[in-house]
Amino acid sequence: MRMCLTADIGGYYTGALEEGRDQFGVKGDFVTSPEISQVFGELCGIWFVAEWIAQGRQSRGVELIEVGPGRGTLMDDMLRTIQRFPAMANSIDAIYMVEASPELRMAQKNLLCGENAPMTESKVGYHSVCKYNALPIVWTETIKSIPITAEKMPFIMAHEFFDALPIHAFQLVSVPATQARPPSPSDTSSPSTKTSHPTLEWREMVVSPTPPGSTHASLNTPASQSRDTPPPDFQLTLSPTSTRHSLYLPESSPRYRALKTTVGAGALLEICPDLSLYAADFAARIGGSPQHPKRKPSGAALILDYGPGDGSIPTNSLRGIRRHRRVSPFAEPGLTDLSADVDFAALAEAATRASDGVEVHGPVSQADFLEMMGIRERVETLITKDGDSVGNGGGEDGKKKLKKEDVERAMSRLVDRGPGGMGKVYKALAILPENEGRRRPVGFGGDVPAA
């Protein structure tokens, strides 16, 4: 996944697509929530304003950090909204964008700073000046390049970021008992591998080339994923022996270990080590950690992505997306977007384990989050007050009518609770400073405290 998505040469986000083709939008491979409606980014911006208010309206030291910023649309909508609250806008010291793709970095710079704005390079990353409040923007390839400073109040946005991080897939198998026999000089196996009864062991699903002459039929490619694509170049196969990942990762959490008794042989499991690394980083910035002490926790992280919200562990979720259709994730590597369901329970576990100074709220469905944030009220305002100025079509009435239809259609798509609907499939999760559950954040059942 890492090679196919972000390799220096040929990665999906780093230059494999043909000239002039975009990953995002109707003409690309997929459409994200910020591209569907400006209201999505506006409400995310309002969420951070509400957190800034709830945490005491700090007058300086605020950092905006976005990981996986796409084309910059979400950050642009958030910044435009935050400008309506001058006290918070003036409290922001810098904006950080974690982006591995040079092409997307340039697209973000053009949108947030202007096409003629210069971009300079340093040891930290790439620098320019935002069109909003002349704020400095820094692009880094990894979040580790952003300093962790105890006095800062980091507001971290992660939208459709965790689903693109590499996963490891495992299957629980029953290993037959080892036949007892006298040891011989040539026997180099460890005594711990000798068993007198069958045992359960995790084995990793590894990527291997498909046999020469393979067809969709011989590989059992689902019919929905075999249209207009060549047979996959690779396939998942079960490792015949343990790997270093299979020995460690499934034992790293009580949730994973429990599968041996609750499910037994045949249990499947997907684990994303990078998810834990990023969640721990977010938590350390907000709540402090032994390596980065923080006298008073501050800041917040808002994570929106797709995956189970009931604590279950993702299985068989690796998918390929091309031109708005599901395709085999193993066909045309580098030209196909790859993603997997996010394990929100693992994310929460990693955050709270990394810092005693944070607590986690959610996940809640995207529909619930957006409706509690006031998406219907904001859409009504757009229709009644802004429709004439931002619509298309002929004449004032035509412009307003078309805008009303577009805005309402976009909102319906974002909050759709039907099977496969974005409002149901996508979830929201928040990491906040620890307050023993006394205050819920807005969008998660809470409200903005009175001044």
matplotlib code that plots the C-alpha trace (Angstrom):
import matplotlib.pyplot as plt

x = [0.0, 2.8, 4.7, 1.6, 0.3, 3.4, 6.5, 9.0, 8.4, 5.1, 3.0, -0.7, -0.3, 3.2, 3.2, 1.9, -1.3, -1.2, -0.5, -3.4, -5.4, -6.6, -7.3, -10.2, -13.5, -16.0, -13.2, -10.9, -11.4, -13.3, -15.1, -14.5, -16.8, -15.1, -15.4, -19.1, -20.1, -18.3, -20.5, -18.5, -15.3, -17.2, -18.6, -15.2, -13.9, -16.7, -15.9, -12.3, -13.6, -16.0, -13.0, -10.9, -13.7, -14.3, -10.6, -10.3, -9.8, -6.0, -4.8, -1.7, 0.1, -2.6, -1.4, -3.6, -2.3, -3.9, -2.7, -3.4, -4.9, -5.9, -6.2, -6.4, -10.2, -11.0, -8.3, -9.5, -13.1, -12.0, -9.8, -12.4, -14.8, -12.4, -11.9, -15.4, -14.0, -11.2, -10.0, -9.3, -7.9, -5.4, -4.4, -3.1, 0.7, 1.1, -0.5, 1.1, 0.2, 1.5, 1.7, 3.9, 2.9, 4.8, 1.9, -0.7, 1.6, 1.6, -2.2, -2.6, -0.2, -1.9, -5.3, -4.2, -1.6, -2.1, -0.5, 2.1, 3.1, 6.6, 7.4, 10.8, 12.5, 14.2, 15.3, 11.8, 9.9, 8.4, 7.2, 4.8, 2.4, -1.4, -3.9, -5.7, -4.1, -0.7, -0.2, 2.9, 2.2, 4.7, 4.4, 6.2, 6.3, 5.8, 4.2, 7.5, 8.9, 6.5, 8.0, 6.1, 6.0, 4.3, 3.0, 1.3, -2.4, -2.6, -5.8, -5.4, -7.6, -7.5, -10.1, -9.8, -6.2, -6.2, -7.9, -4.9, -2.3, -0.9, -2.5, -1.3, -3.9, -3.8, -5.7, -5.8, -4.9, -4.8, -1.3, -1.2, 0.7, 4.4, 5.3, 7.5, 10.8, 14.3, 16.3, 18.9, 22.1, 20.5, 17.4, 17.7, 14.1, 13.4, 12.0, 9.2, 7.9, 7.4, 3.8, 2.0, -1.5, -2.9, -2.3, -3.7, -1.3, -1.7, -0.4, 0.1, -1.6, 1.2, 1.2, 2.6, 2.6, -0.3, 0.6, 1.4, -1.7, -4.1, -7.6, -10.2, -12.0, -9.0, -8.4, -12.0, -12.1, -15.6, -17.6, -18.1, -14.3, -13.4, -15.1, -12.7, -9.6, -6.8, -6.4, -4.6, -0.8, -0.8, -2.9, -3.0, -1.8, -1.5, 2.1, 3.0, 5.0, 5.0, 6.3, 7.7, 4.5, 2.3, 4.2, 3.9, 0.9, -2.0, -0.6, -0.4, -4.0, -6.4, -9.0, -6.9, -5.9, -9.5, -10.2, -8.5, -11.3, -14.2, -13.8, -11.0, -9.5, -10.4, -10.6, -9.4, -7.8, -6.5, -4.0, -2.6, 0.6, 0.9, -2.6, -1.2, 1.8, -0.2, -2.8, 0.0, 1.5, -1.8, -2.3, 1.2, 0.7, -2.6, -2.1, 1.7, 3.6, 6.7, 8.9, 7.0, 5.6, 2.9, 1.8, -1.8, -3.2, -4.7, -5.8, -8.0, -8.0, -11.0, -10.9, -13.4, -13.1, -14.9, -14.9, -16.8, -18.1, -19.1, -15.7, -15.4, -12.1, -12.0, -11.6, -11.3, -11.6, -8.7, -10.3, -9.2, -11.1, -10.7, -13.0, -15.6, -15.8, -14.5, -11.7, -9.3, -6.7, -4.1, -4.8, -2.7, -0.7, 0.1, -2.9, -5.5, -6.4, -6.1, -7.8, -9.0, -11.5, -10.3, -10.2, -11.6, -11.4, -7.7, -7.2, -8.9, -6.8, -3.5, -4.3, -5.3, -2.3, 0.1, -1.0, -2.8, -3.7, -6.3, -9.7, -11.6, -15.2, -17.0, -17.0, -20.4, -21.8, -21.0, -24.7, -25.1, -22.0, -22.9, -26.5, -25.5, -23.0, -26.0, -25.7, -29.4, -29.3, -26.2, -27.8, -30.9, -28.8, -27.0, -30.2, -32.1, -29.2, -26.4, -28.2, -28.3, -24.6, -23.1, -25.4, -25.4, -27.9, -29.9, -31.4, -31.6, -34.4, -32.6, -29.4, -31.2, -33.2, -30.2, -28.1, -31.0, -31.1, -27.3, -26.9, -29.7, -28.5, -25.0, -26.3, -28.4, -25.4, -23.3, -25.9, -27.3, -28.0, -28.9, -26.8, -23.5, -24.5, -21.8, -23.7, -23.7, -20.4, -18.2, -17.6, -16.3, -13.9, -12.4, -9.3, -9.5, -7.7, -8.6, -11.4, -12.9, -15.8, -17.3, -17.6, -18.7, -17.5, -20.0, -21.0, -20.6, -23.5, -22.1, -22.5, -20.3, -20.0, -21.6, -19.1]
y = [0.0, 2.4, 1.8, 2.0, 5.2, 7.3, 5.7, 8.3, 7.0, 5.7, 6.2, 7.0, 10.3, 11.0, 11.0, 7.7, 9.2, 10.4, 14.1, 16.4, 13.8, 14.5, 11.9, 14.0, 15.1, 13.9, 13.5, 11.7, 8.5, 9.7, 12.6, 13.6, 15.4, 18.8, 18.6, 17.8, 20.9, 23.9, 23.4, 20.4, 22.4, 25.3, 23.1, 21.6, 25.1, 25.9, 22.8, 24.1, 27.6, 26.0, 24.0, 27.2, 28.9, 26.0, 25.9, 29.5, 31.5, 31.3, 34.6, 33.1, 29.8, 28.1, 25.7, 24.4, 21.0, 18.9, 15.5, 14.3, 17.7, 16.6, 19.6, 22.0, 22.5, 21.5, 23.8, 26.7, 26.3, 26.1, 29.2, 31.2, 30.3, 31.0, 34.5, 35.3, 35.0, 37.5, 36.7, 33.1, 34.0, 36.3, 33.5, 31.3, 31.2, 28.9, 26.3, 22.9, 20.6, 17.1, 16.0, 13.5, 14.4, 17.3, 17.8, 18.1, 20.4, 22.7, 22.5, 23.4, 26.3, 27.7, 27.5, 28.8, 31.3, 32.1, 30.9, 33.6, 33.2, 31.9, 28.6, 28.2, 25.1, 24.5, 21.5, 21.4, 21.5, 24.0, 27.5, 30.0, 32.7, 32.1, 34.5, 34.6, 36.9, 36.4, 33.3, 31.2, 27.8, 24.9, 21.7, 18.6, 15.1, 13.6, 14.9, 14.1, 17.2, 19.4, 20.4, 19.4, 22.5, 22.4, 26.0, 25.4, 24.7, 22.2, 21.8, 18.7, 17.8, 14.3, 13.7, 10.5, 10.1, 7.0, 4.8, 5.2, 4.0, 0.5, -2.4, -6.0, -8.8, -12.0, -15.3, -17.5, -21.1, -24.4, -25.9, -29.7, -31.1, -31.7, -35.4, -36.1, -37.6, -37.8, -34.7, -35.1, -33.1, -31.6, -30.5, -26.7, -25.9, -24.1, -26.1, -23.6, -24.7, -28.3, -29.0, -32.2, -30.8, -28.6, -24.9, -21.7, -19.3, -16.1, -16.3, -13.2, -12.7, -11.7, -10.2, -12.5, -12.4, -14.1, -17.2, -16.6, -16.6, -15.8, -14.6, -12.9, -16.3, -18.3, -15.7, -15.5, -11.8, -10.5, -9.6, -6.1, -5.6, -7.2, -4.9, -3.0, -3.9, -6.4, -9.5, -8.5, -8.7, -9.8, -11.7, -12.3, -15.7, -17.1, -17.4, -21.0, -20.0, -17.2, -13.8, -11.1, -9.2, -12.2, -12.9, -9.4, -7.3, -9.7, -9.9, -6.1, -5.5, -7.4, -6.9, -8.9, -11.6, -12.2, -13.5, -16.8, -17.7, -15.8, -16.9, -19.5, -20.9, -18.9, -15.6, -12.7, -9.5, -6.2, -4.1, -0.7, 0.1, 3.6, 4.4, 3.9, 6.0, 8.9, 8.6, 8.6, 11.7, 13.6, 12.6, 13.7, 17.1, 17.7, 16.0, 15.7, 12.5, 11.3, 12.4, 15.7, 16.9, 19.5, 21.4, 22.0, 19.9, 21.9, 21.6, 19.0, 16.5, 15.9, 12.7, 11.8, 8.6, 5.4, 2.1, 0.3, 2.4, -0.4, -1.5, -4.4, -5.1, -4.6, -7.6, -8.1, -4.3, -3.6, -2.0, -0.4, 2.6, 3.8, 6.2, 6.0, 2.2, -0.6, -2.5, -5.1, -3.5, -5.7, -4.6, -1.8, -0.8, 2.9, 3.8, 2.7, 4.3, 1.9, 2.2, 0.1, 0.5, 2.5, 0.7, 3.5, 1.5, 0.9, 4.6, 5.5, 2.9, 4.2, 7.8, 7.2, 4.8, 7.4, 10.3, 10.5, 14.1, 13.2, 11.6, 10.4, 11.1, 9.0, 7.6, 9.0, 8.8, 11.6, 12.3, 12.8, 14.9, 17.2, 17.6, 18.4, 20.9, 22.6, 21.5, 22.0, 25.5, 26.4, 25.1, 27.0, 30.2, 29.5, 29.0, 32.1, 34.6, 33.5, 31.8, 34.7, 35.5, 32.0, 30.1, 29.4, 29.6, 32.3, 35.2, 35.8, 33.3, 30.7, 31.1, 30.8, 27.8, 25.9, 26.8, 25.5, 22.2, 21.8, 22.7, 20.4, 17.6, 17.9, 18.0, 14.9, 13.0, 14.0, 12.9, 9.9, 7.1, 4.5, 1.4, 2.6, 6.2, 8.7, 9.7, 6.1, 4.8, 7.7, 8.3, 11.2, 10.9, 13.6, 13.6, 16.3, 17.3, 15.1, 16.6, 13.4, 13.4, 16.6, 18.3, 16.8, 18.6, 20.0, 17.5, 14.7, 15.6, 18.8, 22.5, 25.6, 26.8, 30.2, 33.1]
z = [0.0, 0.9, -2.3, -4.5, -3.0, -2.1, -3.7, -5.0, -8.6, -9.7, -6.5, -7.0, -5.1, -6.2, -10.0, -11.5, -13.0, -16.5, -17.3, -16.5, -14.5, -11.0, -8.3, -6.9, -8.3, -10.9, -13.6, -11.1, -9.1, -6.1, -4.5, -0.9, 1.5, 1.1, -2.6, -2.4, -0.3, 1.2, 4.2, 5.3, 5.7, 7.3, 10.0, 10.7, 11.1, 13.5, 15.5, 16.1, 16.9, 19.5, 21.0, 21.1, 23.0, 25.3, 26.2, 27.3, 24.0, 24.0, 22.5, 20.7, 20.2, 18.1, 15.4, 12.6, 11.4, 8.6, 7.6, 4.1, 2.9, -0.6, -2.9, 0.1, -0.2, 3.4, 4.9, 2.6, 3.8, 7.4, 7.2, 5.5, 8.3, 11.1, 9.6, 10.8, 14.4, 14.4, 18.0, 17.1, 13.6, 15.3, 17.8, 15.0, 14.8, 11.8, 9.6, 9.0, 6.1, 6.1, 2.5, 0.7, -2.9, -4.6, -7.0, -4.2, -2.2, -5.2, -5.6, -1.9, -2.2, -5.2, -3.5, 0.0, -1.0, -4.7, -7.8, -7.8, -4.2, -3.8, -2.0, -0.3, 1.1, 4.4, 6.5, 8.0, 4.8, 2.3, 3.2, 1.9, 3.2, 3.4, 1.8, 5.1, 7.7, 6.0, 8.1, 7.5, 6.0, 6.3, 4.3, 5.7, 4.4, 7.9, 11.1, 12.9, 11.2, 13.1, 16.5, 19.6, 21.9, 25.3, 25.0, 21.7, 21.2, 18.2, 16.3, 14.1, 11.2, 9.7, 7.0, 4.9, 6.1, 8.2, 5.5, 3.2, 5.8, 5.2, 6.9, 7.7, 7.3, 9.4, 9.7, 12.7, 11.8, 13.7, 13.7, 14.1, 17.1, 16.5, 16.5, 19.5, 18.5, 19.9, 19.2, 16.5, 15.9, 12.7, 14.5, 14.8, 15.7, 19.0, 21.8, 22.1, 18.7, 19.8, 20.8, 21.9, 20.9, 18.1, 18.7, 17.2, 15.5, 13.5, 10.0, 7.8, 4.5, 2.2, -1.3, -4.0, -7.9, -9.6, -11.8, -15.4, -17.6, -14.7, -15.5, -13.5, -13.4, -12.2, -9.5, -8.5, -8.9, -8.0, -11.1, -9.8, -9.7, -13.1, -15.6, -17.8, -15.8, -16.6, -14.4, -11.1, -11.1, -7.4, -4.9, -1.2, 0.0, 3.5, 4.7, 5.5, 8.5, 11.1, 10.2, 12.5, 12.1, 12.8, 16.0, 17.4, 16.0, 16.9, 20.4, 20.8, 22.1, 24.3, 21.5, 19.1, 21.6, 22.5, 18.9, 19.8, 22.2, 20.8, 17.1, 16.9, 13.8, 10.7, 12.5, 10.3, 11.4, 9.9, 11.8, 10.9, 12.8, 11.4, 12.8, 16.3, 15.6, 14.3, 17.1, 19.7, 18.1, 18.1, 21.8, 22.8, 21.1, 22.9, 26.3, 26.7, 27.1, 29.1, 26.2, 25.7, 29.1, 28.9, 32.1, 30.8, 28.0, 25.2, 21.6, 19.8, 16.9, 14.7, 12.7, 10.0, 8.1, 7.3, 9.3, 11.9, 14.8, 17.1, 18.2, 15.8, 14.0, 10.3, 8.1, 4.3, 3.8, 1.4, -1.7, -4.9, -6.4, -9.9, -11.8, -9.0, -9.2, -7.0, -8.7, -7.5, -5.2, -7.0, -10.5, -12.1, -9.0, -8.8, -11.0, -8.4, -5.1, -2.2, 1.2, 4.1, 6.9, 9.9, 13.3, 15.4, 18.6, 18.0, 17.3, 20.6, 22.5, 21.0, 21.9, 25.5, 26.0, 24.7, 26.9, 30.3, 29.3, 26.6, 26.3, 23.3, 22.2, 19.5, 17.0, 16.0, 12.5, 10.1, 9.7, 13.5, 13.7, 10.8, 12.0, 15.5, 14.1, 12.3, 8.7, 8.0, 9.4, 7.4, 4.2, 4.8, 5.2, 2.0, 0.1, 1.5, 1.8, -0.4, -3.3, -5.7, -5.4, -5.7, -8.0, -11.7, -14.5, -16.2, -14.3, -10.6, -10.1, -12.1, -10.2, -6.8, -7.8, -9.2, -6.1, -3.8, -5.6, -5.6, -2.0, -0.8, -3.0, -1.6, 2.0, 1.4, 0.2, 3.2, 5.8, 3.8, 6.4, 3.9, 3.2, 1.9, 2.5, 3.5, 6.6, 7.9, 6.6, 7.7, 11.4, 13.5, 16.4, 18.6, 20.8, 23.6, 26.7, 29.6, 31.7, 33.2, 30.8, 32.3, 28.9, 25.7, 22.5, 20.1, 17.4, 20.0, 22.2, 23.8, 23.5, 23.6, 27.2, 28.1, 28.2]

ax = plt.figure().add_subplot(projection="3d")
ax.plot(x, y, z, "-o")
ax.set_aspect("equal")
plt.show()
